[in-house]
Amino acid sequence: MRNLRVNLDENSYDIFIEKGLLNQSGEFLKKIHTGKKVFIFTDENVAPLYLERLKKSLDTAGFSVFCDILPAGEPTKAFGNMAKLYAALLAAGITRSDLIITFGGGVVGDIGGFAAATYLRGVKFVQIPTTLLAQVDSSVGGKVAADLPEGKNLAGCFWQPKMVLIDPALLETLSDSFFADGMGEVIKYGAIRDKILFSLLSALRGREEVMEKIEEIIETCCKIKAEIVARDEKDTGERMLLNFGHTIGHAIEKEYRYQTYSHGQAVAAGMFWISQIAEKKSLSPTGTAEKIRETLHRHGLSETIPFNQNALINSVTVDKKNLTGKLNVILLQEIGNAFIHPTTPEFFTPETEKTFAEKEDAGR
């Protein structure tokens, strides 16, 4: 079993990684929860596959288990849905002495975690991520949120889990598109902090070869994030590096109303485009974007998404990284070494006009 510690003083917690870990979840939770009630947020994709296994483990450990099965997909993260989550918690009689589990992908982890953070001014929770994207990224670090009509994750807070349990065996039932979605974030970690990981991903040929090294890959990504979060929990400095590709990626998701392109697909295109822009401005070495493009293609991702430049500019104006008119974009000094570039929304104009026009033409 692989074990990592996120060191945040009184908010510190462990990440455990092992195939088959879901069946042991009850025993692990007994180490951090002495109460009787456990409430599970999951979704309609995960529930028929794995919910009974989780409930059985919790029952065996002596917990009283309650559950709310949410619709799958990004629209579930709409802020207007929060009242339904609170109502489910109230109906189950959940108090501040109980425990909430978010059992699913990034959507369930984000909105379920936000409910945990805000219900009764805070109930402890545990993340059990079931998608590759959630296992390598969103389940770690304590960012929980809901979406507003104006943009993604604009209502949220920092609420660290008490534990993260990662069972890579759960990835076996993911569709190829969902697996590729997670690879967008995996590639991001190599690009920003680990040249060896990026080289490995550039050599692996698709999902089957990734799964042969999946525990190592998940551990590497979680270790990178745990170290960064430990130094910058509230995302005011170094943690911004984790947003490589996300400024453009979030704009793409918003433009397509969170339905046509997944988060990983949008971030993949965002990493390529931001690197291409940086190369044109001599902020990243020539060839950086091409290395990213080649690696994306090896793992079922594309840099080509039809997109309107004006939509990007509009999205950037409400981006969380846009502070008092100053925008922090994440660029690469080289593969494996990212940096924060303070700029303004005008960073994306006028040099980028041709970049986006080319991509629109390519997507037709």
WOJORA-V694307 format. One record per pair of residues at least 6 apart in sequence whose ideal C-beta (glycine too) atoms are under 8 Angstrom apart, sorted by the first residue. I is the first residue (numbers start at 0). J is the second residue. D is the distance in whole Angstrom. If there is no record, write none. Layout:
BEGIN
<<I & J & D> <I & J & D>>
END
This chain:
BEGIN
<<0 & 15 & 6> <0 & 16 & 7> <0 & 17 & 4> <0 & 20 & 8> <1 & 15 & 7> <1 & 16 & 4> <1 & 17 & 7> <1 & 214 & 6> <1 & 218 & 5> <2 & 13 & 6> <2 & 14 & 7> <2 & 15 & 6> <2 & 16 & 8> <3 & 13 & 7> <3 & 14 & 4> <3 & 16 & 8> <3 & 218 & 7> <3 & 221 & 6> <3 & 222 & 6> <3 & 225 & 5> <4 & 11 & 6> <4 & 12 & 8> <4 & 13 & 6> <4 & 14 & 8> <4 & 225 & 7> <5 & 11 & 6> <5 & 12 & 5> <5 & 13 & 8> <5 & 14 & 7> <5 & 139 & 7> <5 & 140 & 8> <5 & 159 & 7> <5 & 225 & 5> <5 & 228 & 6> <5 & 229 & 6> <6 & 225 & 8> <6 & 229 & 5> <7 & 159 & 6> <7 & 228 & 7> <7 & 229 & 6> <7 & 232 & 6> <10 & 141 & 7> <10 & 159 & 4> <10 & 232 & 8> <12 & 159 & 6> <12 & 160 & 6> <12 & 161 & 6> <12 & 162 & 5> <12 & 163 & 7> <13 & 162 & 6> <13 & 163 & 7> <14 & 139 & 6> <14 & 162 & 8> <14 & 163 & 4> <14 & 165 & 7> <14 & 221 & 5> <14 & 225 & 7> <15 & 27 & 7> <15 & 162 & 7> <15 & 163 & 7> <15 & 164 & 5> <15 & 165 & 7> <16 & 165 & 4> <16 & 167 & 7> <16 & 214 & 6> <16 & 217 & 6> <16 & 218 & 6> <16 & 221 & 7> <17 & 165 & 8> <17 & 166 & 7> <17 & 167 & 8> <17 & 214 & 7> <18 & 166 & 6> <18 & 167 & 5> <18 & 168 & 4> <18 & 214 & 7> <19 & 166 & 7> <19 & 168 & 6> <20 & 27 & 8> <20 & 164 & 6> <20 & 165 & 7> <20 & 166 & 4> <21 & 49 & 6> <21 & 52 & 6> <21 & 53 & 6> <21 & 56 & 7> <21 & 127 & 7> <21 & 164 & 7> <21 & 166 & 4> <21 & 168 & 7> <21 & 169 & 7> <22 & 52 & 6> <22 & 56 & 6> <23 & 56 & 7> <24 & 53 & 6> <24 & 56 & 5> <24 & 57 & 7> <24 & 127 & 6> <24 & 164 & 6> <25 & 56 & 4> <25 & 57 & 5> <25 & 58 & 7> <25 & 59 & 6> <25 & 60 & 3> <25 & 61 & 8> <25 & 62 & 7> <26 & 56 & 8> <26 & 60 & 6> <27 & 162 & 7> <27 & 164 & 6> <28 & 37 & 7> <28 & 57 & 7> <28 & 60 & 7> <28 & 62 & 7> <28 & 98 & 7> <28 & 100 & 8> <28 & 125 & 6> <28 & 162 & 7> <29 & 60 & 5> <29 & 61 & 8> <30 & 162 & 8> <31 & 123 & 8> <31 & 125 & 7> <31 & 161 & 5> <31 & 162 & 6> <32 & 62 & 8> <32 & 98 & 5> <32 & 123 & 7> <32 & 125 & 8> <32 & 161 & 8> <34 & 96 & 5> <34 & 97 & 5> <34 & 98 & 6> <35 & 61 & 7> <35 & 62 & 6> <35 & 63 & 5> <35 & 97 & 8> <36 & 62 & 7> <36 & 63 & 5> <36 & 65 & 7> <36 & 91 & 7> <36 & 92 & 7> <36 & 93 & 6> <36 & 94 & 8> <36 & 97 & 4> <36 & 98 & 7> <37 & 57 & 6> <37 & 62 & 5> <37 & 63 & 7> <37 & 64 & 5> <37 & 65 & 7> <37 & 97 & 7> <37 & 98 & 5> <37 & 99 & 8> <37 & 100 & 6> <38 & 64 & 8> <38 & 65 & 5> <38 & 66 & 7> <38 & 67 & 7> <38 & 87 & 8> <38 & 88 & 6> <38 & 91 & 6> <38 & 93 & 5> <38 & 97 & 7> <38 & 98 & 7> <38 & 99 & 5> <38 & 100 & 7> <39 & 50 & 7> <39 & 53 & 7> <39 & 54 & 8> <39 & 64 & 7> <39 & 65 & 7> <39 & 66 & 4> <39 & 67 & 7> <39 & 99 & 8> <39 & 100 & 5> <39 & 102 & 5> <40 & 66 & 8> <40 & 67 & 6> <40 & 69 & 6> <40 & 84 & 7> <40 & 99 & 7> <40 & 100 & 7> <40 & 101 & 5> <40 & 102 & 7> <40 & 103 & 7> <40 & 107 & 6> <40 & 110 & 8> <40 & 111 & 4> <40 & 114 & 7> <41 & 50 & 6> <41 & 66 & 7> <41 & 67 & 8> <41 & 68 & 6> <41 & 69 & 7> <41 & 102 & 4> <41 & 103 & 5> <41 & 107 & 6> <42 & 68 & 7> <42 & 69 & 5> <42 & 70 & 7> <42 & 71 & 4> <42 & 75 & 7> <42 & 103 & 5> <42 & 104 & 7> <42 & 106 & 7> <42 & 107 & 5> <43 & 68 & 6> <43 & 69 & 7> <43 & 70 & 6> <43 & 71 & 5> <44 & 71 & 4> <44 & 103 & 8> <45 & 102 & 6> <45 & 103 & 5> <45 & 104 & 8> <45 & 107 & 8> <45 & 129 & 5> <46 & 66 & 8> <46 & 68 & 5> <48 & 172 & 6> <49 & 102 & 8> <49 & 129 & 7> <49 & 169 & 6> <50 & 66 & 7> <50 & 68 & 8> <50 & 102 & 7> <53 & 100 & 8> <53 & 102 & 6> <53 & 127 & 7> <54 & 64 & 5> <54 & 66 & 7> <57 & 64 & 5> <58 & 64 & 6> <65 & 91 & 4> <65 & 93 & 7> <67 & 84 & 7> <67 & 87 & 4> <69 & 75 & 5> <69 & 84 & 8> <69 & 103 & 8> <69 & 106 & 8> <69 & 107 & 6> <69 & 110 & 8> <69 & 111 & 8> <71 & 106 & 7> <72 & 106 & 7> <72 & 257 & 8> <72 & 258 & 8> <73 & 106 & 6> <73 & 146 & 7> <73 & 252 & 7> <73 & 257 & 4> <73 & 258 & 7> <73 & 262 & 8> <74 & 257 & 6> <74 & 258 & 8> <75 & 106 & 5> <75 & 107 & 8> <75 & 110 & 6> <76 & 106 & 5> <76 & 109 & 6> <76 & 110 & 5> <76 & 144 & 7> <76 & 145 & 5> <76 & 146 & 5> <76 & 151 & 8> <76 & 257 & 8> <77 & 145 & 7> <77 & 146 & 6> <78 & 145 & 4> <78 & 146 & 6> <78 & 147 & 6> <78 & 154 & 5> <80 & 110 & 7> <80 & 145 & 7> <81 & 110 & 7> <81 & 113 & 7> <81 & 114 & 7> <81 & 117 & 8> <81 & 145 & 6> <84 & 110 & 7> <84 & 111 & 7> <84 & 114 & 4> <84 & 118 & 8> <85 & 114 & 7> <85 & 118 & 6> <88 & 99 & 8> <88 & 114 & 7> <88 & 118 & 5> <88 & 122 & 8> <93 & 99 & 7> <93 & 118 & 7> <93 & 119 & 8> <93 & 122 & 7> <94 & 119 & 7> <94 & 122 & 8> <95 & 119 & 5> <95 & 120 & 8> <95 & 121 & 7> <95 & 122 & 6> <97 & 122 & 6> <98 & 122 & 7> <98 & 123 & 6> <98 & 124 & 7> <98 & 125 & 7> <98 & 161 & 8> <99 & 111 & 7> <99 & 114 & 7> <99 & 115 & 4> <99 & 122 & 5> <99 & 123 & 7> <99 & 124 & 4> <99 & 125 & 8> <100 & 124 & 7> <100 & 125 & 5> <100 & 126 & 8> <100 & 127 & 6> <101 & 107 & 5> <101 & 108 & 5> <101 & 111 & 4> <101 & 112 & 6> <101 & 115 & 8> <101 & 124 & 6> <101 & 125 & 8> <101 & 126 & 5> <101 & 127 & 7> <101 & 138 & 8> <102 & 127 & 5> <102 & 129 & 7> <103 & 111 & 8> <103 & 128 & 7> <103 & 129 & 5> <103 & 130 & 8> <103 & 133 & 7> <104 & 128 & 7> <104 & 129 & 6> <104 & 130 & 4> <104 & 132 & 6> <104 & 133 & 5> <104 & 137 & 8> <104 & 177 & 8> <105 & 128 & 8> <105 & 130 & 7> <105 & 132 & 5> <105 & 133 & 5> <105 & 136 & 8> <105 & 137 & 4> <105 & 138 & 8> <105 & 262 & 7> <108 & 126 & 6> <108 & 128 & 6> <108 & 133 & 6> <108 & 137 & 5> <108 & 138 & 5> <108 & 143 & 8> <109 & 137 & 7> <109 & 142 & 8> <109 & 143 & 6> <109 & 144 & 5> <109 & 145 & 7> <109 & 152 & 7> <109 & 155 & 8> <110 & 143 & 8> <110 & 144 & 8> <110 & 145 & 6> <111 & 124 & 7> <111 & 143 & 8> <112 & 124 & 6> <112 & 126 & 7> <112 & 141 & 8> <112 & 143 & 3> <112 & 158 & 6> <112 & 160 & 7> <113 & 143 & 4> <113 & 144 & 6> <113 & 145 & 5> <113 & 154 & 8> <113 & 155 & 6> <113 & 156 & 7> <113 & 158 & 7> <115 & 121 & 7> <115 & 122 & 5> <115 & 123 & 7> <115 & 124 & 4> <115 & 143 & 7> <115 & 158 & 6> <116 & 143 & 5> <116 & 156 & 5> <116 & 158 & 3> <117 & 156 & 7> <121 & 158 & 7> <123 & 161 & 5> <124 & 158 & 7> <124 & 160 & 6> <124 & 161 & 7> <125 & 160 & 6> <125 & 161 & 6> <125 & 162 & 5> <125 & 163 & 7> <125 & 164 & 7> <126 & 133 & 8> <126 & 138 & 4> <126 & 139 & 8> <126 & 160 & 5> <126 & 162 & 8> <126 & 163 & 5> <126 & 164 & 7> <127 & 163 & 8> <127 & 164 & 5> <127 & 165 & 8> <127 & 166 & 8> <128 & 134 & 5> <128 & 137 & 7> <128 & 138 & 4> <128 & 163 & 7> <128 & 165 & 6> <129 & 169 & 5> <130 & 170 & 7> <130 & 173 & 6> <130 & 177 & 6> <130 & 180 & 7> <130 & 181 & 6> <131 & 170 & 6> <131 & 173 & 7> <131 & 177 & 7> <131 & 178 & 6> <131 & 180 & 7> <131 & 181 & 3> <131 & 182 & 7> <131 & 184 & 8> <131 & 185 & 7> <132 & 177 & 8> <132 & 180 & 6> <132 & 181 & 4> <132 & 183 & 7> <132 & 184 & 5> <132 & 262 & 7> <132 & 263 & 6> <133 & 181 & 8> <134 & 165 & 5> <134 & 167 & 7> <134 & 170 & 7> <134 & 181 & 7> <134 & 217 & 5> <134 & 221 & 8> <135 & 181 & 6> <135 & 184 & 5> <135 & 185 & 6> <135 & 188 & 7> <135 & 216 & 7> <135 & 217 & 6> <135 & 220 & 4> <135 & 221 & 7> <136 & 184 & 4> <136 & 188 & 8> <136 & 220 & 7> <136 & 224 & 7> <136 & 241 & 8> <138 & 160 & 7> <138 & 163 & 5> <138 & 165 & 7> <139 & 163 & 6> <139 & 221 & 6> <139 & 224 & 5> <139 & 225 & 6> <139 & 228 & 7> <140 & 159 & 8> <140 & 224 & 6> <140 & 228 & 5> <140 & 238 & 8> <140 & 241 & 8> <141 & 157 & 5> <141 & 158 & 6> <141 & 159 & 4> <141 & 160 & 7> <141 & 228 & 7> <141 & 232 & 7> <142 & 152 & 8> <142 & 155 & 7> <142 & 157 & 6> <142 & 234 & 7> <143 & 155 & 6> <143 & 156 & 6> <143 & 157 & 8> <143 & 158 & 5> <144 & 151 & 8> <144 & 152 & 4> <144 & 153 & 8> <144 & 154 & 6> <144 & 155 & 3> <144 & 156 & 8> <145 & 152 & 8> <145 & 154 & 5> <145 & 155 & 7> <146 & 152 & 6> <146 & 153 & 7> <146 & 154 & 8> <146 & 257 & 7> <147 & 153 & 4> <147 & 154 & 6> <149 & 317 & 5> <150 & 249 & 7> <150 & 253 & 6> <150 & 314 & 6> <150 & 317 & 5> <150 & 318 & 7> <151 & 249 & 5> <151 & 252 & 6> <151 & 253 & 6> <151 & 257 & 7> <152 & 249 & 8> <152 & 319 & 7> <153 & 317 & 7> <153 & 319 & 7> <157 & 232 & 6> <157 & 233 & 6> <157 & 234 & 8> <159 & 232 & 8> <163 & 221 & 8> <165 & 217 & 6> <165 & 221 & 8> <167 & 210 & 8> <167 & 213 & 5> <167 & 214 & 6> <167 & 217 & 6> <170 & 178 & 7> <170 & 181 & 8> <170 & 210 & 7> <170 & 213 & 7> <171 & 210 & 8> <173 & 181 & 8> <175 & 206 & 7> <175 & 299 & 6> <176 & 261 & 7> <176 & 299 & 8> <177 & 261 & 8> <178 & 206 & 5> <178 & 209 & 8> <178 & 299 & 8> <179 & 206 & 8> <179 & 263 & 7> <179 & 264 & 7> <179 & 298 & 6> <179 & 299 & 4> <179 & 300 & 5> <180 & 261 & 4> <180 & 262 & 7> <180 & 263 & 3> <180 & 264 & 6> <181 & 263 & 6> <182 & 200 & 8> <182 & 209 & 7> <182 & 263 & 7> <182 & 298 & 4> <182 & 299 & 7> <182 & 300 & 6> <183 & 244 & 8> <183 & 262 & 7> <183 & 263 & 3> <183 & 264 & 7> <183 & 265 & 8> <183 & 266 & 5> <183 & 267 & 4> <183 & 270 & 8> <183 & 295 & 8> <183 & 300 & 6> <184 & 220 & 7> <184 & 263 & 6> <184 & 266 & 7> <185 & 196 & 8> <185 & 200 & 7> <185 & 216 & 6> <185 & 220 & 6> <185 & 298 & 8> <186 & 197 & 7> <186 & 200 & 6> <186 & 267 & 7> <186 & 270 & 7> <186 & 291 & 7> <186 & 294 & 6> <186 & 295 & 7> <186 & 298 & 7> <186 & 300 & 8> <187 & 241 & 8> <187 & 243 & 5> <187 & 244 & 6> <187 & 266 & 6> <187 & 270 & 6> <188 & 196 & 6> <188 & 219 & 7> <188 & 220 & 5> <188 & 223 & 5> <188 & 224 & 8> <189 & 195 & 8> <189 & 196 & 4> <189 & 197 & 3> <189 & 198 & 8> <189 & 199 & 8> <189 & 200 & 6> <189 & 294 & 8> <189 & 334 & 7> <189 & 335 & 7> <190 & 197 & 6> <190 & 243 & 6> <190 & 270 & 6> <190 & 291 & 6> <190 & 331 & 6> <190 & 334 & 6> <190 & 335 & 7> <190 & 337 & 7> <191 & 223 & 8> <191 & 240 & 5> <191 & 241 & 7> <191 & 243 & 5> <191 & 329 & 7> <191 & 331 & 7> <191 & 335 & 8> <191 & 336 & 8> <191 & 337 & 4> <192 & 223 & 5> <192 & 227 & 8> <192 & 240 & 7> <192 & 335 & 6> <192 & 336 & 8> <192 & 337 & 7> <193 & 219 & 6> <193 & 223 & 6> <193 & 335 & 6> <194 & 333 & 8> <194 & 334 & 6> <194 & 335 & 3> <194 & 336 & 8> <195 & 335 & 8> <196 & 216 & 7> <196 & 219 & 5> <196 & 220 & 8> <197 & 290 & 8> <197 & 294 & 7> <197 & 334 & 5> <197 & 335 & 6> <199 & 212 & 7> <199 & 216 & 8> <200 & 209 & 8> <200 & 294 & 6> <200 & 297 & 7> <200 & 298 & 7> <201 & 290 & 7> <201 & 293 & 7> <201 & 294 & 5> <201 & 297 & 7> <203 & 209 & 6> <203 & 212 & 7> <203 & 297 & 7> <203 & 298 & 8> <204 & 297 & 6> <205 & 297 & 7> <205 & 298 & 7> <205 & 299 & 7> <206 & 298 & 8> <206 & 299 & 8> <209 & 216 & 7> <209 & 298 & 7> <224 & 241 & 7> <227 & 237 & 6> <227 & 238 & 5> <227 & 240 & 7> <227 & 241 & 6> <228 & 238 & 6> <230 & 236 & 8> <230 & 237 & 6> <230 & 238 & 8> <231 & 237 & 4> <231 & 238 & 4> <232 & 238 & 8> <236 & 339 & 8> <239 & 320 & 6> <239 & 327 & 6> <239 & 329 & 6> <239 & 339 & 5> <240 & 329 & 6> <240 & 337 & 5> <240 & 338 & 8> <240 & 339 & 7> <242 & 320 & 6> <242 & 329 & 5> <243 & 270 & 6> <243 & 273 & 7> <243 & 329 & 4> <243 & 330 & 8> <243 & 331 & 8> <243 & 337 & 6> <244 & 266 & 4> <244 & 267 & 7> <244 & 268 & 8> <244 & 269 & 4> <244 & 270 & 3> <244 & 271 & 8> <244 & 273 & 6> <244 & 329 & 8> <245 & 266 & 6> <245 & 269 & 6> <245 & 329 & 8> <246 & 269 & 7> <246 & 273 & 7> <246 & 315 & 6> <246 & 318 & 6> <246 & 320 & 6> <246 & 326 & 8> <246 & 328 & 6> <246 & 329 & 8> <247 & 265 & 8> <247 & 268 & 7> <247 & 269 & 4> <247 & 272 & 5> <247 & 273 & 6> <247 & 311 & 6> <248 & 262 & 7> <248 & 265 & 4> <248 & 266 & 4> <248 & 267 & 8> <248 & 268 & 7> <248 & 269 & 4> <248 & 270 & 8> <249 & 265 & 7> <249 & 269 & 8> <249 & 314 & 7> <249 & 318 & 7> <250 & 269 & 8> <250 & 306 & 8> <250 & 310 & 6> <250 & 311 & 5> <250 & 314 & 4> <250 & 315 & 7> <251 & 260 & 6> <251 & 265 & 4> <251 & 268 & 6> <251 & 269 & 7> <251 & 304 & 6> <251 & 306 & 6> <252 & 260 & 6> <252 & 262 & 6> <252 & 265 & 5> <253 & 310 & 8> <253 & 314 & 5> <254 & 306 & 6> <254 & 307 & 7> <254 & 310 & 5> <254 & 314 & 7> <260 & 268 & 8> <260 & 304 & 6> <263 & 300 & 7> <264 & 300 & 6> <264 & 301 & 7> <264 & 304 & 7> <265 & 304 & 7> <267 & 295 & 5> <267 & 300 & 4> <267 & 301 & 7> <267 & 302 & 7> <268 & 301 & 7> <268 & 302 & 5> <268 & 303 & 7> <268 & 304 & 5> <268 & 306 & 8> <268 & 358 & 8> <270 & 291 & 5> <270 & 295 & 8> <271 & 288 & 5> <271 & 291 & 5> <271 & 292 & 5> <271 & 295 & 7> <271 & 302 & 4> <272 & 288 & 8> <272 & 302 & 7> <272 & 351 & 8> <272 & 354 & 6> <272 & 355 & 8> <272 & 358 & 7> <273 & 328 & 6> <273 & 329 & 7> <273 & 330 & 7> <274 & 283 & 6> <274 & 287 & 5> <274 & 288 & 4> <274 & 291 & 6> <274 & 330 & 7> <274 & 331 & 6> <275 & 288 & 4> <275 & 354 & 6> <276 & 346 & 7> <276 & 347 & 7> <276 & 350 & 7> <276 & 351 & 5> <276 & 354 & 6> <277 & 283 & 4> <277 & 287 & 7> <277 & 330 & 5> <277 & 331 & 7> <277 & 340 & 8> <278 & 284 & 7> <278 & 285 & 6> <278 & 286 & 8> <278 & 287 & 6> <278 & 288 & 6> <279 & 350 & 5> <279 & 351 & 8> <279 & 354 & 8> <280 & 350 & 7> <282 & 330 & 5> <282 & 340 & 6> <283 & 330 & 6> <283 & 331 & 5> <283 & 332 & 7> <283 & 333 & 8> <284 & 331 & 8> <284 & 332 & 8> <284 & 333 & 6> <287 & 331 & 6> <287 & 333 & 7> <287 & 334 & 7> <290 & 334 & 6> <291 & 302 & 8> <292 & 302 & 5> <295 & 301 & 7> <295 & 302 & 6> <302 & 358 & 8> <303 & 358 & 6> <303 & 361 & 5> <303 & 362 & 5> <304 & 358 & 7> <304 & 362 & 6> <305 & 358 & 7> <305 & 359 & 5> <305 & 362 & 4> <305 & 363 & 7> <306 & 355 & 6> <306 & 358 & 6> <306 & 359 & 7> <307 & 355 & 7> <307 & 359 & 8> <308 & 347 & 7> <308 & 348 & 7> <308 & 351 & 6> <308 & 352 & 6> <308 & 355 & 4> <308 & 356 & 8> <311 & 347 & 6> <311 & 355 & 7> <312 & 344 & 6> <312 & 347 & 6> <312 & 348 & 7> <315 & 321 & 6> <315 & 326 & 6> <315 & 344 & 5> <315 & 347 & 7> <316 & 344 & 6> <318 & 326 & 7> <320 & 326 & 6> <320 & 327 & 5> <320 & 328 & 8> <321 & 344 & 7> <324 & 343 & 6> <325 & 341 & 6> <325 & 342 & 7> <325 & 343 & 6> <326 & 341 & 8> <326 & 342 & 5> <326 & 343 & 6> <326 & 344 & 6> <326 & 346 & 6> <327 & 339 & 5> <327 & 340 & 7> <327 & 341 & 6> <327 & 342 & 8> <328 & 339 & 8> <328 & 340 & 5> <328 & 342 & 6> <328 & 346 & 6> <329 & 337 & 6> <329 & 338 & 7> <329 & 339 & 6> <329 & 340 & 7> <330 & 337 & 7> <330 & 338 & 6> <330 & 340 & 5> <331 & 337 & 5> <331 & 338 & 8> <332 & 338 & 6> <340 & 346 & 8>>
END
